[in-house]
């Protein structure tokens, strides 16, 4: 019997900003696979007996390769476990959620995406800065400051974004 993987956004670190679904799934999970951006207070919401697997990536520190993370999700699900892949922010905003979903599809593992509050939205809101404002910025752009070094062409043409008159949210 194959388990299910939930790719869950943990938000910016404040447990009060978790979705109700994320909170419920943490209480139901057999295994939590998490990264270094997940606050300990959020992990405390998991059942005490849930298996916890740290797969964090941190500059110049411990780094679990992406293929190993995907293999861990597949292994746990094939063992019949309900797995929460807990990711800081939102899994699909520079969170490699798309890569993990693709690996699960290829392996025939059922999964579901549970969005989270992305850090750009939360940080700006906590600072009292609107990302869009009728009088100032009618567009918001999310950009990565760190592209895949194996990518053949750079997709970010910074000079073009500078001319947009949009709020730029640069990650990493």
C-alpha positions in Angstrom: 0.0 0.0 0.0 1.4 3.3 -1.0 1.2 6.4 1.2 0.6 10.0 0.1 3.0 12.8 0.1 1.9 16.4 0.9 4.1 19.2 -0.3 3.3 21.7 2.4 4.3 25.4 2.7 5.3 26.2 6.3 5.1 29.9 5.7 7.7 32.4 6.9 8.2 30.8 10.3 5.3 32.1 12.4 3.1 29.1 13.4 0.1 31.4 13.4 0.5 31.9 9.6 0.2 28.2 8.8 -2.9 27.2 6.9 -5.5 25.1 8.8 -4.8 22.3 6.4 -1.0 22.4 7.0 -1.6 22.3 10.8 -4.0 19.4 10.4 -1.6 17.4 8.2 1.2 17.9 10.6 -0.9 16.2 13.3 -1.7 13.3 11.0 1.7 12.7 9.4 3.7 9.5 10.0 6.8 11.3 8.7 7.9 14.9 8.3 10.6 15.7 5.8 11.7 19.3 6.5 14.4 21.9 5.7 16.3 24.5 7.7 13.8 27.2 7.0 11.1 25.5 9.1 10.8 27.0 12.6 11.1 24.6 15.5 7.7 25.8 16.8 6.1 24.5 13.6 7.8 21.1 14.0 6.4 21.0 17.5 2.9 20.8 16.0 3.7 17.3 14.7 2.7 14.2 16.6 5.5 13.2 19.0 5.9 9.8 17.3 6.2 11.1 13.8 9.5 10.3 12.1 11.4 13.5 11.4 13.9 13.7 8.5 16.1 16.8 8.2 17.0 17.5 4.5 18.0 21.1 4.9 20.1 23.1 2.6 22.1 26.0 4.0 24.9 27.9 2.4 28.3 26.2 2.9 26.7 23.9 5.5 24.9 20.5 5.4 23.4 20.0 2.0 21.1 17.1 1.1 21.1 16.8 -2.7 17.7 17.3 -4.4 17.7 13.7 -5.8 18.2 12.4 -2.3 15.3 14.4 -1.0 13.1 13.1 -3.8 14.3 9.5 -3.1 13.4 9.9 0.6 9.9 11.1 -0.2 9.4 8.1 -2.5 10.9 5.6 0.0 8.7 6.8 2.8 5.5 6.8 0.7 6.3 3.3 -0.7 6.5 2.2 3.0 2.8 3.2 3.3 3.4 6.4 5.3 1.6 9.7 5.2 4.4 12.1 4.5 4.5 15.8 4.9 7.3 17.5 3.0 7.5 20.7 5.0 9.1 23.6 3.1 9.7 27.2 4.2 7.4 29.7 2.6 5.4 28.2 -0.3 6.5 25.0 -2.1 6.1 26.5 -5.6 7.8 29.9 -5.0 11.5 29.0 -5.4 11.0 26.0 -3.2 11.7 23.2 -5.7 8.2 21.9 -5.1 7.9 21.5 -8.9 10.9 19.2 -9.0 9.6 17.1 -6.1 6.1 16.9 -7.6 7.7 15.7 -10.9 9.6 13.0 -9.1 6.5 11.8 -7.4 4.6 11.7 -10.6 7.4 9.7 -12.3 7.3 7.2 -9.3 3.5 6.9 -9.3 3.2 8.3 -5.8 0.0 10.2 -5.0 0.7 13.7 -3.7 -1.0 17.0 -3.0 0.2 20.6 -2.8 -0.7 22.7 0.2 0.3 26.3 -0.4 1.9 28.4 2.2 2.4 32.1 2.8 5.5 33.0 0.9 8.2 35.0 2.7 8.1 38.0 0.4 4.4 38.6 1.2 4.9 38.0 4.9 8.0 40.1 5.3 6.5 43.0 3.5 3.2 42.8 5.4 5.0 42.6 8.8 7.1 45.6 7.8 3.9 47.5 6.8 5.0 47.7 3.1 2.4 46.9 0.5 3.8 45.0 -2.5 1.3 46.7 -4.7 -0.3 50.1 -4.3 -2.5 52.0 -6.8 -0.4 55.1 -6.6 3.0 53.4 -6.7 3.3 49.9 -8.1 0.7 47.9 -10.1 2.8 44.8 -10.5 4.8 42.4 -8.3 7.6 40.3 -9.7 9.2 37.4 -7.8 12.8 36.8 -9.0 15.6 34.5 -7.9 19.0 35.9 -7.2 20.6 32.5 -7.6 19.8 30.6 -10.8 20.8 27.0 -11.6 24.4 27.2 -12.7 23.8 24.4 -15.2 21.1 26.5 -17.0 22.3 27.3 -20.5 21.0 30.9 -20.6 20.3 33.3 -17.8 16.6 34.0 -17.7 16.9 37.2 -15.6 17.7 40.3 -17.5 18.0 42.7 -14.7 17.9 45.8 -16.8 14.5 44.9 -18.1 13.1 44.4 -14.7 14.5 47.7 -13.6 12.3 49.5 -16.2 9.0 47.8 -15.2 8.2 50.2 -12.3 7.1 47.1 -10.4 7.9 45.9 -6.9 10.7 43.4 -7.2 10.9 40.6 -4.7 14.3 39.0 -5.0 14.8 35.6 -3.3 18.2 34.0 -2.3 
